[in-house]
Amino acid sequence: MKAGFFHIVLTPALFVIACGIIASTTVTEAQTVVLAPQKFTLVPYDKPFRMESGEKVCTYFFWTKNFSSDQHVAFNWIENGATTGDVPALGNVTIVFDPANNLPVAWMVGFGDYHQKIWELHMSENAHRVYQDCLGGIAVKAP
């Protein structure tokens, strides 16, 4: 009995491809990483060259719509020698009163819908009063 092209070449090739797909799926699922909260010490926010109506800059925060209908708050920190930052929607930010933090500290505590970062801004109540113009509408919780 003669073995055809399908049995000699294609069957082993399909088997290898199928096993590779199953193995890669298993490896991907096994490599899911849960991040621990990350702490970022904020640096002063530079005033933008041009501001839209209703936008405000406080020392560490920028109150903006960020080209959307939702209100956002922007802040920056230094990472690997360069300034970086985020502009989360207010629903992804919570303020935590912490008397030990006269200067605000940002904690990235997780991810929400569409992989948007969830933040906690830790600061003293006095610091919150100072930056209130740029933090209105953000939920506040006790530590």
Contacts in CASP RR format, 6 or more apart in sequence:
PFRMAT RR
TARGET T0000
AUTHOR 0000-0000-0000
METHOD contacts of the structure
MODEL  1
MKAGFFHIVLTPALFVIACGIIASTTVTEAQTVVLAPQKFTLVPYDKPFR
MESGEKVCTYFFWTKNFSSDQHVAFNWIENGATTGDVPALGNVTIVFDPA
NNLPVAWMVGFGDYHQKIWELHMSENAHRVYQDCLGGIAVKAP
35 108 0 8 1.000
35 110 0 8 1.000
37 107 0 8 1.000
37 108 0 8 1.000
37 109 0 8 1.000
37 110 0 8 1.000
37 120 0 8 1.000
38 107 0 8 1.000
38 108 0 8 1.000
39 105 0 8 1.000
39 106 0 8 1.000
39 107 0 8 1.000
40 77 0 8 1.000
40 79 0 8 1.000
40 105 0 8 1.000
40 106 0 8 1.000
40 107 0 8 1.000
40 108 0 8 1.000
41 77 0 8 1.000
41 78 0 8 1.000
41 103 0 8 1.000
41 105 0 8 1.000
42 60 0 8 1.000
42 75 0 8 1.000
42 76 0 8 1.000
42 77 0 8 1.000
42 103 0 8 1.000
42 104 0 8 1.000
42 105 0 8 1.000
42 106 0 8 1.000
43 60 0 8 1.000
43 76 0 8 1.000
43 77 0 8 1.000
43 78 0 8 1.000
43 83 0 8 1.000
44 59 0 8 1.000
44 60 0 8 1.000
44 76 0 8 1.000
45 57 0 8 1.000
45 58 0 8 1.000
45 59 0 8 1.000
45 60 0 8 1.000
45 61 0 8 1.000
45 62 0 8 1.000
45 74 0 8 1.000
45 75 0 8 1.000
45 76 0 8 1.000
47 57 0 8 1.000
48 55 0 8 1.000
48 57 0 8 1.000
48 62 0 8 1.000
51 57 0 8 1.000
52 64 0 8 1.000
52 65 0 8 1.000
54 63 0 8 1.000
55 62 0 8 1.000
55 63 0 8 1.000
55 64 0 8 1.000
55 65 0 8 1.000
56 62 0 8 1.000
56 63 0 8 1.000
56 133 0 8 1.000
56 134 0 8 1.000
57 63 0 8 1.000
57 134 0 8 1.000
58 130 0 8 1.000
58 131 0 8 1.000
58 133 0 8 1.000
58 134 0 8 1.000
58 135 0 8 1.000
59 130 0 8 1.000
59 131 0 8 1.000
60 75 0 8 1.000
60 76 0 8 1.000
60 103 0 8 1.000
60 104 0 8 1.000
60 131 0 8 1.000
61 73 0 8 1.000
61 74 0 8 1.000
61 75 0 8 1.000
61 104 0 8 1.000
61 131 0 8 1.000
61 134 0 8 1.000
61 135 0 8 1.000
62 73 0 8 1.000
62 74 0 8 1.000
62 75 0 8 1.000
62 87 0 8 1.000
62 134 0 8 1.000
63 71 0 8 1.000
63 72 0 8 1.000
63 73 0 8 1.000
63 133 0 8 1.000
63 134 0 8 1.000
63 135 0 8 1.000
63 136 0 8 1.000
64 71 0 8 1.000
64 72 0 8 1.000
64 73 0 8 1.000
64 74 0 8 1.000
64 87 0 8 1.000
65 71 0 8 1.000
65 72 0 8 1.000
66 72 0 8 1.000
66 74 0 8 1.000
66 87 0 8 1.000
68 89 0 8 1.000
70 89 0 8 1.000
70 90 0 8 1.000
71 89 0 8 1.000
71 90 0 8 1.000
71 137 0 8 1.000
72 87 0 8 1.000
72 88 0 8 1.000
72 89 0 8 1.000
72 90 0 8 1.000
73 87 0 8 1.000
73 88 0 8 1.000
73 90 0 8 1.000
73 93 0 8 1.000
73 134 0 8 1.000
73 135 0 8 1.000
73 138 0 8 1.000
74 85 0 8 1.000
74 86 0 8 1.000
74 87 0 8 1.000
75 85 0 8 1.000
75 86 0 8 1.000
75 104 0 8 1.000
75 106 0 8 1.000
75 121 0 8 1.000
76 83 0 8 1.000
76 84 0 8 1.000
76 85 0 8 1.000
77 83 0 8 1.000
77 84 0 8 1.000
77 85 0 8 1.000
77 106 0 8 1.000
78 84 0 8 1.000
86 106 0 8 1.000
86 108 0 8 1.000
86 117 0 8 1.000
86 119 0 8 1.000
88 116 0 8 1.000
88 117 0 8 1.000
88 118 0 8 1.000
88 119 0 8 1.000
89 116 0 8 1.000
90 136 0 8 1.000
90 137 0 8 1.000
90 138 0 8 1.000
91 138 0 8 1.000
91 139 0 8 1.000
92 112 0 8 1.000
92 116 0 8 1.000
92 117 0 8 1.000
92 118 0 8 1.000
92 119 0 8 1.000
93 118 0 8 1.000
93 119 0 8 1.000
93 120 0 8 1.000
93 121 0 8 1.000
93 138 0 8 1.000
93 139 0 8 1.000
94 119 0 8 1.000
94 120 0 8 1.000
94 121 0 8 1.000
94 138 0 8 1.000
94 139 0 8 1.000
94 140 0 8 1.000
94 141 0 8 1.000
95 120 0 8 1.000
95 121 0 8 1.000
95 122 0 8 1.000
95 123 0 8 1.000
95 128 0 8 1.000
95 135 0 8 1.000
95 138 0 8 1.000
95 139 0 8 1.000
95 140 0 8 1.000
95 141 0 8 1.000
96 120 0 8 1.000
96 121 0 8 1.000
96 122 0 8 1.000
96 123 0 8 1.000
96 140 0 8 1.000
96 141 0 8 1.000
96 142 0 8 1.000
96 143 0 8 1.000
97 123 0 8 1.000
97 124 0 8 1.000
97 125 0 8 1.000
97 128 0 8 1.000
97 140 0 8 1.000
97 141 0 8 1.000
97 142 0 8 1.000
97 143 0 8 1.000
98 105 0 8 1.000
98 122 0 8 1.000
98 123 0 8 1.000
98 124 0 8 1.000
98 143 0 8 1.000
99 124 0 8 1.000
99 125 0 8 1.000
100 124 0 8 1.000
101 122 0 8 1.000
101 123 0 8 1.000
101 124 0 8 1.000
101 127 0 8 1.000
102 123 0 8 1.000
102 124 0 8 1.000
102 126 0 8 1.000
102 127 0 8 1.000
103 123 0 8 1.000
103 127 0 8 1.000
104 121 0 8 1.000
104 122 0 8 1.000
104 123 0 8 1.000
104 127 0 8 1.000
104 131 0 8 1.000
105 121 0 8 1.000
105 122 0 8 1.000
105 123 0 8 1.000
106 119 0 8 1.000
106 120 0 8 1.000
106 121 0 8 1.000
106 122 0 8 1.000
107 119 0 8 1.000
107 120 0 8 1.000
107 121 0 8 1.000
107 122 0 8 1.000
108 117 0 8 1.000
108 118 0 8 1.000
108 119 0 8 1.000
109 118 0 8 1.000
109 119 0 8 1.000
109 120 0 8 1.000
110 117 0 8 1.000
110 118 0 8 1.000
111 117 0 8 1.000
111 118 0 8 1.000
112 118 0 8 1.000
121 135 0 8 1.000
121 138 0 8 1.000
122 143 0 8 1.000
123 131 0 8 1.000
128 135 0 8 1.000
128 140 0 8 1.000
END
